[in-house]
């Protein structure tokens, strides 16, 4: 089930951005709006985004697209921030030499 590392990074980027947006909404409804009903819906969706990010980064590490540092960073940072930082680092490494110059 090997894919292109760039394609997998594209999926990770989309899920990471969506999860950051969900985090912002979750913080708003938890601290400003104080809506327990909204938190009980948005919280698990945000949690699924974290699990998806972790799964995708572990999958890429298992396929040897990148090292195990990427899933570790996603786990330690709580998901979206680590995935977006790792995305930037990996895209720089994957850039062809002709584009780098």
C-alpha positions in Angstrom: 0.0 0.0 0.0 2.8 2.4 -0.9 1.9 5.9 -2.0 3.8 9.0 -2.9 5.2 10.8 0.1 4.1 14.1 -1.3 0.5 12.9 -1.7 0.5 11.6 1.9 1.9 15.0 3.1 -0.9 16.7 1.2 -3.5 14.7 3.1 -1.6 15.4 6.4 -1.6 19.1 5.6 -5.4 19.2 4.9 -6.2 17.2 8.1 -3.8 19.4 10.1 -5.4 22.6 8.9 -8.9 21.3 9.5 -7.9 20.2 13.0 -6.3 23.6 13.8 -9.6 25.2 12.8 -11.6 22.8 14.9 -9.3 23.6 17.8 -10.0 27.3 17.5 -13.7 26.6 17.4 -13.5 24.3 20.3 -11.6 26.8 22.4 -14.2 29.5 21.5 -17.2 27.4 22.5 -15.5 26.1 25.6 -14.1 29.4 27.0 -16.2 32.2 25.4 -19.6 30.7 24.6 -19.4 28.1 27.4 -21.6 25.7 25.5 -21.3 22.2 26.9 -23.5 20.9 24.0 -21.1 22.3 21.4 -18.0 21.1 23.2 -19.5 17.6 23.4 -19.8 17.6 19.6 -16.7 19.4 18.5 -14.4 17.9 21.0 -14.7 14.3 19.7 -14.4 15.5 16.1 -11.2 17.3 17.0 -10.0 14.1 18.8 -10.6 12.1 15.6 -8.6 14.6 13.7 -5.7 14.1 16.1 -6.0 10.3 15.8 -6.1 10.6 12.0 -2.9 12.8 12.0 -1.1 10.3 14.2 -2.2 7.4 12.0 -1.1 9.2 8.8 2.3 10.1 10.2 2.8 6.6 11.6 1.9 5.2 8.2 4.5 7.3 6.5 7.1 6.3 9.0 6.2 2.6 8.5 6.6 3.0 4.8 10.0 4.7 5.4 9.0 8.1 3.8 10.3 9.8 6.9 11.6 9.0 10.4 9.8 8.1 13.5 10.5 11.7 14.7 7.4 12.9 12.8 4.8 10.8 14.6 6.6 11.6 17.9 6.4 15.3 17.2 2.7 15.0 16.4 2.1 13.1 19.6 4.0 15.4 21.8 2.6 18.7 20.4 -1.0 17.4 20.5 -1.4 17.0 16.7 -1.9 19.9 14.3 1.0 22.1 15.2 3.5 19.3 15.1 2.1 18.0 11.8 2.3 21.4 10.1 5.9 21.9 11.3 6.8 18.4 10.2 5.1 19.1 6.8 7.3 22.1 6.2 10.5 20.3 7.2 9.7 17.3 5.0 8.7 19.3 2.0 12.1 21.1 2.1 13.8 17.7 2.2 11.7 16.3 -0.7 12.3 19.4 -2.9 14.3 18.5 -5.9 17.9 20.0 -6.1 16.9 22.0 -9.2 14.2 23.9 -7.2 16.5 24.4 -4.2 19.0 26.4 -6.1 
